[in-house]
Structures are given as structure tokens and as C-alpha cells.
């Protein structure tokens, strides 16, 4: 059985990476990940490749904030979240701990983020996909991201404009973080 995770890099996937939880510049105010790697389940990675092509056709690129999240990181995020309604209980697991979710935004040709009305991980009602609390241009940008991602096979999470996951994500098992040590160089650049 092939390893379930594939590494996502700017070189292999033509995306920008700003893994927020690998820095203290996030909602928790501290480093959440021990490893600054962007990983996705191989099925989600295939959809991401399509989303990258969709964004390119619109003259844009994707900027990824988070993808696979090890259980230990999910626990730390749960414990530090200002509002646990926006974080999955680590006892249950999440689409991130299954490797089937990606948090991202759109950037222009110069790498500037499109206005989405709130920042990544804004745990307020303004971050909900169809919030009327954001300006019309931000809402249009959210709808564009929604279209690009859904056309690639992802489903959106209604209360986080940046979060997309495989539709049948509960069909995927949680991924043991011990498997990270088993990633071969071939899988890391697939």
C-alpha cells in the first residue's frame, strides 16, 4: 500500500506556502507544528493539482496556510483556540488529521493575497463563507475561490472561507503522525 501522504512544495505544485502553524504568527500565538512540511492525502493532492490549474486559468495562484495536521498539533490547537467551535475536537479528529483538507487563499501574479474580508483563522462570523459583514469585492473573491476549489473536487466548510476538504472525508482514517518518518523522498516530491 503506498504511503497516504504526499508532500506539496512550490516546485512540485506551483503554489505558495505560508504554513501558519509552523510559526508563532497564528491564532494560537505559538508554533503548533514540529515540522514545516505541507502534506496532503494522495487523493486530496490530485484535487489540489486540478485547483492549481483552475487558479492558473484565472491568472491566479494558491497560497496554502495548512494541510495535514498531526494529532499532536490538533491537540495543541484545540487547547489554545480562542473559540473551540472553529477547531475539531482531537478526540474525534478532523479532515486535517486525515490529510484530506487544505486551508488556502488566492494570490495575484505578484503573490499578493486577494482581499477575503478577514484573515486566515479569523474565528468570527465574518469568516463565514457567505457573510454579509465583508465588502462586495471580498465576497466576490471568496466565491471565486469556492468555484475553483469545488470544480477541482473539494467541498467547503461554511464557517471558514479558507477551508476545503474532500467531500467524503469521514471515509478516510486518521493518519498516525508516526507515519511521517516513513515518507520516502519519492513520495515527498510526487
C-alpha positions as CSV (number, residue, x, y, z in Angstrom):
1,X,0.0,0.0,0.0
2,X,1.5,3.4,-0.9
3,X,2.1,6.0,1.8
4,X,-1.1,8.1,2.1
5,X,0.6,11.5,2.3
6,X,2.3,13.4,-0.5
7,X,4.5,16.5,0.1
8,X,3.3,19.7,-1.5
9,X,6.0,22.2,-2.4
10,X,6.2,25.4,-4.6
11,X,8.4,23.5,-7.0
12,X,6.2,20.4,-7.4
13,X,2.8,22.1,-7.3
14,X,3.3,25.7,-8.3
15,X,1.8,27.0,-5.0
16,X,2.9,29.5,-2.4
17,X,3.3,28.2,1.1
18,X,2.9,30.1,4.4
19,X,2.4,27.3,6.9
20,X,1.0,29.5,9.7
21,X,1.2,26.8,12.4
22,X,5.0,26.3,11.8
23,X,5.4,29.9,13.0
24,X,4.1,31.8,16.1
25,X,2.1,34.0,13.7
26,X,-1.2,32.2,14.1
27,X,-4.4,32.2,16.2
28,X,-2.6,30.2,18.9
29,X,0.3,32.7,19.1
30,X,2.8,29.8,19.2
31,X,4.4,27.2,17.0
32,X,2.0,24.3,16.6
33,X,3.9,22.0,14.2
34,X,7.3,20.4,14.8
35,X,7.9,20.0,11.1
36,X,7.2,22.7,8.5
37,X,6.0,20.4,5.7
38,X,2.9,20.7,3.7
39,X,1.4,17.2,3.3
40,X,-1.9,16.0,1.8
41,X,-3.5,12.7,1.3
42,X,-2.8,11.4,-2.2
43,X,-6.5,11.7,-3.2
44,X,-6.6,15.4,-2.0
45,X,-3.3,16.1,-3.7
46,X,-4.9,15.1,-7.0
47,X,-7.7,17.5,-6.5
48,X,-5.2,20.2,-5.4
49,X,-3.4,19.8,-8.8
50,X,-6.7,20.5,-10.5
51,X,-7.3,23.5,-8.3
52,X,-3.9,24.9,-9.2
53,X,-4.7,24.6,-12.9
54,X,-8.1,26.2,-12.3
55,X,-6.4,29.1,-10.5
56,X,-3.8,29.5,-13.3
57,X,-6.6,29.7,-15.9
58,X,-7.9,32.7,-13.9
59,X,-4.4,34.3,-13.7
60,X,-4.0,33.4,-10.0
61,X,-2.2,31.1,-7.7
62,X,-3.0,29.3,-4.5
63,X,-1.3,30.1,-1.2
64,X,-1.5,27.3,1.4
65,X,-1.7,28.0,5.1
66,X,-2.3,24.5,6.4
67,X,-2.9,20.9,5.2
68,X,-2.2,17.6,7.1
69,X,-2.1,18.3,10.8
70,X,-0.7,15.7,13.1
71,X,-2.8,14.6,16.1
72,X,-0.4,16.3,18.5
73,X,-0.8,19.6,16.6
74,X,-4.6,19.2,16.6
75,X,-4.4,18.8,20.4
76,X,-2.3,21.9,20.8
77,X,-4.5,23.9,18.5
78,X,-7.7,22.7,20.4
79,X,-6.1,23.7,23.8
80,X,-5.1,27.2,22.6
81,X,-8.0,28.1,20.3
82,X,-9.9,31.3,21.3
83,X,-13.1,29.6,20.1
84,X,-13.2,25.8,20.0
85,X,-16.3,26.0,17.8
86,X,-13.8,26.6,15.0
87,X,-11.5,23.7,15.8
88,X,-12.3,20.0,15.7
89,X,-12.1,18.0,18.9
90,X,-8.9,15.9,18.7
91,X,-10.7,13.0,20.3
92,X,-12.8,12.8,17.1
93,X,-10.2,14.0,14.6
94,X,-10.6,16.3,11.7
95,X,-10.3,16.4,7.9
96,X,-6.8,17.9,8.6
97,X,-5.7,14.9,10.7
98,X,-6.9,12.7,7.9
99,X,-4.8,14.7,5.3
100,X,-7.9,15.5,3.3
101,X,-8.2,19.2,4.0
102,X,-6.3,22.3,2.9
103,X,-6.6,25.8,4.2
104,X,-5.7,28.4,1.5
105,X,-6.3,31.6,-0.3
106,X,-5.8,33.2,-3.8
107,X,-2.9,35.4,-4.7
108,X,-2.4,37.6,-7.8
109,X,0.6,37.3,-10.2
110,X,2.8,39.3,-7.8
111,X,1.9,37.0,-4.9
112,X,-0.4,39.5,-3.1
113,X,-3.3,37.9,-1.3
114,X,-6.8,38.8,-2.7
115,X,-9.0,40.5,-0.2
116,X,-11.2,37.9,1.5
117,X,-12.6,40.3,4.1
118,X,-10.9,38.6,7.0
119,X,-7.5,36.9,7.6
120,X,-6.9,33.2,7.8
121,X,-8.2,31.7,11.0
122,X,-10.4,34.6,11.9
123,X,-12.7,32.9,14.3
124,X,-15.7,35.2,13.9
125,X,-18.9,35.2,11.9
126,X,-17.2,37.5,9.4
127,X,-15.2,34.5,8.2
128,X,-18.3,32.5,7.3
129,X,-18.4,31.9,3.5
130,X,-21.5,34.0,2.8
131,X,-21.1,36.6,5.5
132,X,-22.7,39.9,4.7
133,X,-20.1,41.6,7.0
134,X,-17.4,41.7,4.3
135,X,-17.2,44.1,1.3
136,X,-18.6,43.0,-2.1
137,X,-15.1,42.5,-3.6
138,X,-14.1,40.2,-0.7
139,X,-17.3,38.3,-1.2
140,X,-16.6,38.0,-4.9
141,X,-13.1,36.7,-4.2
142,X,-14.5,34.1,-1.8
143,X,-16.9,33.0,-4.4
144,X,-14.1,32.7,-7.0
145,X,-12.1,30.6,-4.5
146,X,-15.2,28.5,-3.8
147,X,-15.8,27.8,-7.6
148,X,-12.1,27.0,-8.3
149,X,-11.9,24.5,-5.4
150,X,-15.3,22.9,-5.9
151,X,-14.6,22.5,-9.6
152,X,-11.5,20.6,-8.5
153,X,-13.4,18.2,-6.3
154,X,-13.3,19.8,-2.9
155,X,-16.2,20.8,-0.6
156,X,-16.2,24.0,1.5
157,X,-16.7,24.4,5.2
158,X,-19.5,27.0,5.7
159,X,-17.9,28.9,8.6
160,X,-14.3,29.1,7.2
161,X,-13.8,30.7,3.8
162,X,-10.3,29.2,3.6
163,X,-11.1,25.6,4.4
164,X,-11.7,22.9,1.8
165,X,-11.8,19.1,2.2
166,X,-12.6,16.0,0.2
167,X,-16.4,15.5,0.3
168,X,-16.3,12.0,1.8
169,X,-13.5,12.9,4.2
170,X,-15.0,10.9,7.1
171,X,-14.4,7.8,4.9
172,X,-10.6,8.3,5.4
173,X,-8.9,7.1,8.5
174,X,-6.9,9.4,10.8
175,X,-3.3,9.3,9.9
176,X,-0.8,8.4,12.7
177,X,1.9,11.0,12.8
178,X,4.4,8.2,13.2
179,X,3.9,7.6,9.5
180,X,5.7,10.9,8.8
181,X,9.0,9.2,9.4
182,X,8.1,6.7,6.7
183,X,7.7,9.2,3.9
184,X,10.2,8.4,1.2
185,X,11.9,11.0,-1.0
186,X,9.8,9.8,-3.9
187,X,6.6,10.4,-2.1
188,X,7.9,13.7,-0.8
189,X,8.1,15.1,-4.3
190,X,5.4,13.1,-6.1
